[in-house]
Amino acid sequence: MTVIHNHPSGDPSPSRADIEITRQIAAAGKGLGIAVHDHIILGRDGHASLRGQGLI
């Protein structure tokens, strides 16, 4: 599974809350046999991948 959301501010940098919720979703998914492969944040100026940044 890949989680995707946007930042209306336009800055796709992940917040601490983004990182924490991703970890919580991954932990919940693990118990169900669902792997979180990435969390992508879209912004006006591009996107950010938590996997690409080594955050998950």
Distance bins in CASP14 RR format, pairs under 12 A and 6 or more apart:
PFRMAT RR
TARGET T0000
AUTHOR 0000-0000-0000
RMODE 2
METHOD distances of the structure
MODEL  1
1 22 0 0 0 0 0 1 0 0 0 0 0
1 25 0 0 0 0 1 0 0 0 0 0 0
1 26 0 0 0 0 1 0 0 0 0 0 0
1 28 0 0 0 0 0 1 0 0 0 0 0
1 29 1 0 0 1 0 0 0 0 0 0 0
1 30 0 0 0 0 0 1 0 0 0 0 0
1 32 0 0 0 0 0 1 0 0 0 0 0
1 33 0 0 0 0 0 1 0 0 0 0 0
1 34 1 0 1 0 0 0 0 0 0 0 0
1 35 1 0 0 1 0 0 0 0 0 0 0
1 36 1 0 1 0 0 0 0 0 0 0 0
1 37 1 0 0 1 0 0 0 0 0 0 0
1 38 0 0 0 0 1 0 0 0 0 0 0
1 39 0 0 0 0 1 0 0 0 0 0 0
1 40 0 0 0 0 0 1 0 0 0 0 0
1 56 0 0 0 0 0 1 0 0 0 0 0
2 22 0 0 0 0 0 1 0 0 0 0 0
2 25 0 0 0 0 0 1 0 0 0 0 0
2 26 0 0 0 0 0 1 0 0 0 0 0
2 34 0 0 0 0 0 1 0 0 0 0 0
2 35 0 0 0 0 0 1 0 0 0 0 0
2 36 1 0 0 1 0 0 0 0 0 0 0
2 37 1 0 1 0 0 0 0 0 0 0 0
2 38 1 0 1 0 0 0 0 0 0 0 0
2 39 1 0 0 1 0 0 0 0 0 0 0
2 40 1 0 0 1 0 0 0 0 0 0 0
2 41 0 0 0 0 0 1 0 0 0 0 0
2 47 0 0 0 0 0 1 0 0 0 0 0
2 49 0 0 0 0 1 0 0 0 0 0 0
2 50 0 0 0 0 0 1 0 0 0 0 0
2 51 0 0 0 0 1 0 0 0 0 0 0
2 56 0 0 0 0 0 1 0 0 0 0 0
3 14 0 0 0 0 0 1 0 0 0 0 0
3 18 0 0 0 0 1 0 0 0 0 0 0
3 19 0 0 0 0 0 1 0 0 0 0 0
3 21 0 0 0 0 1 0 0 0 0 0 0
3 22 1 0 0 1 0 0 0 0 0 0 0
3 23 0 0 0 0 0 1 0 0 0 0 0
3 24 0 0 0 0 0 1 0 0 0 0 0
3 25 1 0 0 1 0 0 0 0 0 0 0
3 26 0 0 0 0 1 0 0 0 0 0 0
3 28 0 0 0 0 0 1 0 0 0 0 0
3 29 0 0 0 0 0 1 0 0 0 0 0
3 34 0 0 0 0 0 1 0 0 0 0 0
3 35 0 0 0 0 0 1 0 0 0 0 0
3 36 1 0 0 1 0 0 0 0 0 0 0
3 37 0 0 0 0 1 0 0 0 0 0 0
3 38 1 0 0 1 0 0 0 0 0 0 0
3 39 1 0 1 0 0 0 0 0 0 0 0
3 40 1 0 0 1 0 0 0 0 0 0 0
3 41 0 0 0 0 1 0 0 0 0 0 0
3 42 0 0 0 0 0 1 0 0 0 0 0
3 49 0 0 0 0 0 1 0 0 0 0 0
3 50 0 0 0 0 1 0 0 0 0 0 0
3 51 0 0 0 0 0 1 0 0 0 0 0
3 56 0 0 0 0 1 0 0 0 0 0 0
4 12 0 0 0 0 0 1 0 0 0 0 0
4 18 0 0 0 0 0 1 0 0 0 0 0
4 22 0 0 0 0 0 1 0 0 0 0 0
4 25 0 0 0 0 0 1 0 0 0 0 0
4 36 0 0 0 0 0 1 0 0 0 0 0
4 37 0 0 0 0 0 1 0 0 0 0 0
4 38 0 0 0 0 1 0 0 0 0 0 0
4 39 1 0 0 1 0 0 0 0 0 0 0
4 40 1 0 1 0 0 0 0 0 0 0 0
4 41 1 0 0 1 0 0 0 0 0 0 0
4 42 1 0 0 1 0 0 0 0 0 0 0
4 43 0 0 0 0 0 1 0 0 0 0 0
4 47 0 0 0 0 1 0 0 0 0 0 0
4 48 0 0 0 0 0 1 0 0 0 0 0
4 49 0 0 0 0 0 1 0 0 0 0 0
4 50 0 0 0 0 0 1 0 0 0 0 0
5 12 0 0 0 0 1 0 0 0 0 0 0
5 14 0 0 0 0 0 1 0 0 0 0 0
5 15 0 0 0 0 0 1 0 0 0 0 0
5 17 0 0 0 0 0 1 0 0 0 0 0
5 18 1 0 0 1 0 0 0 0 0 0 0
5 21 0 0 0 0 1 0 0 0 0 0 0
5 22 0 0 0 0 0 1 0 0 0 0 0
5 25 0 0 0 0 0 1 0 0 0 0 0
5 39 0 0 0 0 1 0 0 0 0 0 0
5 40 0 0 0 0 1 0 0 0 0 0 0
5 41 1 0 0 1 0 0 0 0 0 0 0
5 42 1 0 0 1 0 0 0 0 0 0 0
5 43 0 0 0 0 1 0 0 0 0 0 0
5 47 0 0 0 0 0 1 0 0 0 0 0
5 48 0 0 0 0 0 1 0 0 0 0 0
5 50 0 0 0 0 0 1 0 0 0 0 0
6 12 0 0 0 0 1 0 0 0 0 0 0
6 18 0 0 0 0 0 1 0 0 0 0 0
6 40 0 0 0 0 1 0 0 0 0 0 0
6 41 1 0 0 1 0 0 0 0 0 0 0
6 42 1 0 1 0 0 0 0 0 0 0 0
6 43 1 0 1 0 0 0 0 0 0 0 0
6 44 0 0 0 0 1 0 0 0 0 0 0
6 45 0 0 0 0 0 1 0 0 0 0 0
6 46 0 0 0 0 0 1 0 0 0 0 0
6 47 0 0 0 0 1 0 0 0 0 0 0
6 48 0 0 0 0 0 1 0 0 0 0 0
7 13 1 0 0 1 0 0 0 0 0 0 0
7 14 0 0 0 0 1 0 0 0 0 0 0
7 15 0 0 0 0 1 0 0 0 0 0 0
7 17 0 0 0 0 0 1 0 0 0 0 0
7 18 0 0 0 0 1 0 0 0 0 0 0
7 40 0 0 0 0 0 1 0 0 0 0 0
7 41 1 0 1 0 0 0 0 0 0 0 0
7 42 1 0 0 1 0 0 0 0 0 0 0
7 43 1 0 1 0 0 0 0 0 0 0 0
7 44 0 0 0 0 1 0 0 0 0 0 0
7 45 0 0 0 0 1 0 0 0 0 0 0
7 46 0 0 0 0 1 0 0 0 0 0 0
7 47 0 0 0 0 1 0 0 0 0 0 0
7 48 0 0 0 0 1 0 0 0 0 0 0
8 41 0 0 0 0 0 1 0 0 0 0 0
8 42 0 0 0 0 0 1 0 0 0 0 0
8 43 0 0 0 0 1 0 0 0 0 0 0
8 44 0 0 0 0 1 0 0 0 0 0 0
9 15 0 0 0 0 0 1 0 0 0 0 0
9 41 0 0 0 0 0 1 0 0 0 0 0
9 42 0 0 0 0 0 1 0 0 0 0 0
9 43 1 0 0 1 0 0 0 0 0 0 0
9 44 0 0 0 0 1 0 0 0 0 0 0
9 45 0 0 0 0 0 1 0 0 0 0 0
10 41 0 0 0 0 1 0 0 0 0 0 0
10 42 0 0 0 0 1 0 0 0 0 0 0
10 43 1 0 1 0 0 0 0 0 0 0 0
10 44 1 1 0 0 0 0 0 0 0 0 0
10 45 1 0 0 1 0 0 0 0 0 0 0
10 46 0 0 0 0 1 0 0 0 0 0 0
10 47 0 0 0 0 0 1 0 0 0 0 0
10 48 0 0 0 0 0 1 0 0 0 0 0
11 18 0 0 0 0 0 1 0 0 0 0 0
11 41 0 0 0 0 1 0 0 0 0 0 0
11 42 0 0 0 0 0 1 0 0 0 0 0
11 43 1 0 0 1 0 0 0 0 0 0 0
11 44 1 0 0 1 0 0 0 0 0 0 0
11 45 1 0 0 1 0 0 0 0 0 0 0
11 46 0 0 0 0 1 0 0 0 0 0 0
11 47 0 0 0 0 0 1 0 0 0 0 0
11 48 0 0 0 0 1 0 0 0 0 0 0
12 18 0 0 0 0 1 0 0 0 0 0 0
12 39 0 0 0 0 0 1 0 0 0 0 0
12 40 0 0 0 0 1 0 0 0 0 0 0
12 41 1 0 1 0 0 0 0 0 0 0 0
12 42 1 0 0 1 0 0 0 0 0 0 0
12 43 1 0 1 0 0 0 0 0 0 0 0
12 44 0 0 0 0 1 0 0 0 0 0 0
12 45 1 0 0 1 0 0 0 0 0 0 0
12 46 1 0 1 0 0 0 0 0 0 0 0
12 47 1 0 1 0 0 0 0 0 0 0 0
12 48 1 0 1 0 0 0 0 0 0 0 0
12 49 0 0 0 0 1 0 0 0 0 0 0
12 50 0 0 0 0 0 1 0 0 0 0 0
12 53 0 0 0 0 0 1 0 0 0 0 0
13 19 0 0 0 0 0 1 0 0 0 0 0
13 41 1 0 0 1 0 0 0 0 0 0 0
13 42 0 0 0 0 0 1 0 0 0 0 0
13 43 0 0 0 0 1 0 0 0 0 0 0
13 45 0 0 0 0 1 0 0 0 0 0 0
13 46 0 0 0 0 0 1 0 0 0 0 0
13 47 0 0 0 0 0 1 0 0 0 0 0
13 48 1 0 1 0 0 0 0 0 0 0 0
13 49 0 0 0 0 0 1 0 0 0 0 0
13 50 0 0 0 0 0 1 0 0 0 0 0
13 53 0 0 0 0 1 0 0 0 0 0 0
13 55 0 0 0 0 0 1 0 0 0 0 0
14 20 0 0 0 0 1 0 0 0 0 0 0
14 21 0 0 0 0 0 1 0 0 0 0 0
14 22 0 0 0 0 1 0 0 0 0 0 0
14 23 0 0 0 0 0 1 0 0 0 0 0
14 38 0 0 0 0 0 1 0 0 0 0 0
14 39 1 0 0 1 0 0 0 0 0 0 0
14 40 0 0 0 0 1 0 0 0 0 0 0
14 41 1 0 1 0 0 0 0 0 0 0 0
14 42 0 0 0 0 0 1 0 0 0 0 0
14 43 0 0 0 0 0 1 0 0 0 0 0
14 47 0 0 0 0 0 1 0 0 0 0 0
14 48 1 0 1 0 0 0 0 0 0 0 0
14 49 0 0 0 0 1 0 0 0 0 0 0
14 50 1 0 1 0 0 0 0 0 0 0 0
14 51 0 0 0 0 0 1 0 0 0 0 0
14 52 0 0 0 0 0 1 0 0 0 0 0
14 53 1 0 0 1 0 0 0 0 0 0 0
14 54 0 0 0 0 0 1 0 0 0 0 0
14 55 1 0 0 1 0 0 0 0 0 0 0
14 56 0 0 0 0 1 0 0 0 0 0 0
15 21 0 0 0 0 1 0 0 0 0 0 0
15 22 0 0 0 0 0 1 0 0 0 0 0
15 39 0 0 0 0 0 1 0 0 0 0 0
15 41 0 0 0 0 1 0 0 0 0 0 0
15 48 0 0 0 0 0 1 0 0 0 0 0
15 50 0 0 0 0 0 1 0 0 0 0 0
15 55 0 0 0 0 0 1 0 0 0 0 0
16 22 0 0 0 0 0 1 0 0 0 0 0
16 23 0 0 0 0 0 1 0 0 0 0 0
16 50 0 0 0 0 0 1 0 0 0 0 0
16 55 0 0 0 0 0 1 0 0 0 0 0
17 23 0 0 0 0 0 1 0 0 0 0 0
17 24 0 0 0 0 0 1 0 0 0 0 0
17 39 0 0 0 0 0 1 0 0 0 0 0
17 41 0 0 0 0 0 1 0 0 0 0 0
18 24 0 0 0 0 0 1 0 0 0 0 0
18 25 0 0 0 0 0 1 0 0 0 0 0
18 39 1 0 0 1 0 0 0 0 0 0 0
18 40 0 0 0 0 0 1 0 0 0 0 0
18 41 1 0 0 1 0 0 0 0 0 0 0
18 42 0 0 0 0 0 1 0 0 0 0 0
18 48 0 0 0 0 1 0 0 0 0 0 0
18 49 0 0 0 0 0 1 0 0 0 0 0
18 50 1 0 0 1 0 0 0 0 0 0 0
18 53 0 0 0 0 0 1 0 0 0 0 0
18 55 0 0 0 0 1 0 0 0 0 0 0
18 56 0 0 0 0 0 1 0 0 0 0 0
19 25 0 0 0 0 0 1 0 0 0 0 0
19 26 0 0 0 0 0 1 0 0 0 0 0
19 39 0 0 0 0 1 0 0 0 0 0 0
19 41 0 0 0 0 0 1 0 0 0 0 0
19 48 0 0 0 0 0 1 0 0 0 0 0
19 50 1 0 0 1 0 0 0 0 0 0 0
19 51 0 0 0 0 0 1 0 0 0 0 0
19 53 0 0 0 0 1 0 0 0 0 0 0
19 54 0 0 0 0 0 1 0 0 0 0 0
19 55 1 0 1 0 0 0 0 0 0 0 0
19 56 1 0 0 1 0 0 0 0 0 0 0
20 26 0 0 0 0 0 1 0 0 0 0 0
20 27 0 0 0 0 0 1 0 0 0 0 0
20 39 0 0 0 0 0 1 0 0 0 0 0
20 50 0 0 0 0 0 1 0 0 0 0 0
20 55 0 0 0 0 0 1 0 0 0 0 0
20 56 0 0 0 0 0 1 0 0 0 0 0
21 27 0 0 0 0 0 1 0 0 0 0 0
21 28 0 0 0 0 0 1 0 0 0 0 0
21 36 0 0 0 0 0 1 0 0 0 0 0
21 39 0 0 0 0 1 0 0 0 0 0 0
21 41 0 0 0 0 0 1 0 0 0 0 0
21 50 0 0 0 0 0 1 0 0 0 0 0
21 55 0 0 0 0 0 1 0 0 0 0 0
21 56 0 0 0 0 0 1 0 0 0 0 0
22 28 0 0 0 0 0 1 0 0 0 0 0
22 29 0 0 0 0 0 1 0 0 0 0 0
22 36 1 0 0 1 0 0 0 0 0 0 0
22 37 0 0 0 0 0 1 0 0 0 0 0
22 38 0 0 0 0 1 0 0 0 0 0 0
22 39 1 0 1 0 0 0 0 0 0 0 0
22 40 0 0 0 0 0 1 0 0 0 0 0
22 41 0 0 0 0 1 0 0 0 0 0 0
22 48 0 0 0 0 0 1 0 0 0 0 0
22 49 0 0 0 0 0 1 0 0 0 0 0
22 50 1 0 1 0 0 0 0 0 0 0 0
22 51 0 0 0 0 1 0 0 0 0 0 0
22 53 0 0 0 0 0 1 0 0 0 0 0
22 54 0 0 0 0 0 1 0 0 0 0 0
22 55 1 0 0 1 0 0 0 0 0 0 0
22 56 1 0 1 0 0 0 0 0 0 0 0
23 29 0 0 0 0 0 1 0 0 0 0 0
23 30 0 0 0 0 0 1 0 0 0 0 0
23 36 0 0 0 0 1 0 0 0 0 0 0
23 39 0 0 0 0 1 0 0 0 0 0 0
23 50 0 0 0 0 1 0 0 0 0 0 0
23 55 0 0 0 0 1 0 0 0 0 0 0
23 56 1 0 0 1 0 0 0 0 0 0 0
24 30 0 0 0 0 0 1 0 0 0 0 0
24 36 0 0 0 0 0 1 0 0 0 0 0
24 39 0 0 0 0 0 1 0 0 0 0 0
24 56 0 0 0 0 0 1 0 0 0 0 0
25 31 0 0 0 0 0 1 0 0 0 0 0
25 32 0 0 0 0 0 1 0 0 0 0 0
25 34 0 0 0 0 1 0 0 0 0 0 0
25 35 0 0 0 0 0 1 0 0 0 0 0
25 36 1 0 1 0 0 0 0 0 0 0 0
25 37 0 0 0 0 0 1 0 0 0 0 0
25 38 0 0 0 0 0 1 0 0 0 0 0
25 39 1 0 0 1 0 0 0 0 0 0 0
25 50 0 0 0 0 0 1 0 0 0 0 0
25 56 0 0 0 0 1 0 0 0 0 0 0
26 32 0 0 0 0 0 1 0 0 0 0 0
26 33 0 0 0 0 0 1 0 0 0 0 0
26 34 0 0 0 0 1 0 0 0 0 0 0
26 35 1 0 0 1 0 0 0 0 0 0 0
26 36 1 0 1 0 0 0 0 0 0 0 0
26 37 0 0 0 0 1 0 0 0 0 0 0
26 38 0 0 0 0 0 1 0 0 0 0 0
26 39 0 0 0 0 1 0 0 0 0 0 0
26 50 0 0 0 0 1 0 0 0 0 0 0
26 51 0 0 0 0 0 1 0 0 0 0 0
26 55 0 0 0 0 0 1 0 0 0 0 0
26 56 1 0 0 1 0 0 0 0 0 0 0
27 33 0 0 0 0 0 1 0 0 0 0 0
27 34 0 0 0 0 0 1 0 0 0 0 0
27 35 0 0 0 0 0 1 0 0 0 0 0
27 36 0 0 0 0 1 0 0 0 0 0 0
27 56 0 0 0 0 0 1 0 0 0 0 0
28 34 0 0 0 0 1 0 0 0 0 0 0
28 35 0 0 0 0 0 1 0 0 0 0 0
28 36 0 0 0 0 1 0 0 0 0 0 0
29 35 1 0 0 1 0 0 0 0 0 0 0
29 36 1 0 0 1 0 0 0 0 0 0 0
29 37 0 0 0 0 0 1 0 0 0 0 0
30 36 0 0 0 0 1 0 0 0 0 0 0
30 56 0 0 0 0 0 1 0 0 0 0 0
35 51 0 0 0 0 0 1 0 0 0 0 0
35 56 0 0 0 0 0 1 0 0 0 0 0
36 50 0 0 0 0 1 0 0 0 0 0 0
36 51 0 0 0 0 1 0 0 0 0 0 0
36 55 0 0 0 0 0 1 0 0 0 0 0
36 56 1 0 0 1 0 0 0 0 0 0 0
37 49 0 0 0 0 0 1 0 0 0 0 0
37 50 0 0 0 0 0 1 0 0 0 0 0
37 51 1 0 0 1 0 0 0 0 0 0 0
37 52 0 0 0 0 0 1 0 0 0 0 0
37 56 0 0 0 0 1 0 0 0 0 0 0
38 47 0 0 0 0 0 1 0 0 0 0 0
38 48 0 0 0 0 0 1 0 0 0 0 0
38 49 1 0 1 0 0 0 0 0 0 0 0
38 50 1 0 0 1 0 0 0 0 0 0 0
38 51 1 0 1 0 0 0 0 0 0 0 0
38 52 1 0 0 1 0 0 0 0 0 0 0
38 53 0 0 0 0 0 1 0 0 0 0 0
38 54 0 0 0 0 0 1 0 0 0 0 0
38 55 0 0 0 0 1 0 0 0 0 0 0
38 56 1 0 0 1 0 0 0 0 0 0 0
39 47 0 0 0 0 0 1 0 0 0 0 0
39 48 0 0 0 0 1 0 0 0 0 0 0
39 49 1 0 0 1 0 0 0 0 0 0 0
39 50 1 0 1 0 0 0 0 0 0 0 0
39 51 1 0 0 1 0 0 0 0 0 0 0
39 52 0 0 0 0 1 0 0 0 0 0 0
39 53 0 0 0 0 1 0 0 0 0 0 0
39 54 0 0 0 0 0 1 0 0 0 0 0
39 55 0 0 0 0 1 0 0 0 0 0 0
39 56 1 0 0 1 0 0 0 0 0 0 0
40 46 0 0 0 0 0 1 0 0 0 0 0
40 47 1 0 1 0 0 0 0 0 0 0 0
40 48 1 0 0 1 0 0 0 0 0 0 0
40 49 1 0 1 0 0 0 0 0 0 0 0
40 50 1 0 0 1 0 0 0 0 0 0 0
40 51 0 0 0 0 1 0 0 0 0 0 0
40 52 0 0 0 0 1 0 0 0 0 0 0
40 53 0 0 0 0 0 1 0 0 0 0 0
40 55 0 0 0 0 0 1 0 0 0 0 0
40 56 0 0 0 0 0 1 0 0 0 0 0
41 47 1 0 0 1 0 0 0 0 0 0 0
41 48 1 0 1 0 0 0 0 0 0 0 0
41 49 0 0 0 0 1 0 0 0 0 0 0
41 50 1 0 0 1 0 0 0 0 0 0 0
41 51 0 0 0 0 0 1 0 0 0 0 0
41 52 0 0 0 0 0 1 0 0 0 0 0
41 53 0 0 0 0 0 1 0 0 0 0 0
41 55 0 0 0 0 0 1 0 0 0 0 0
42 48 0 0 0 0 1 0 0 0 0 0 0
42 49 0 0 0 0 0 1 0 0 0 0 0
47 53 0 0 0 0 0 1 0 0 0 0 0
48 54 0 0 0 0 0 1 0 0 0 0 0
48 55 0 0 0 0 1 0 0 0 0 0 0
48 56 0 0 0 0 0 1 0 0 0 0 0
49 55 0 0 0 0 1 0 0 0 0 0 0
49 56 0 0 0 0 1 0 0 0 0 0 0
50 56 1 0 1 0 0 0 0 0 0 0 0
END
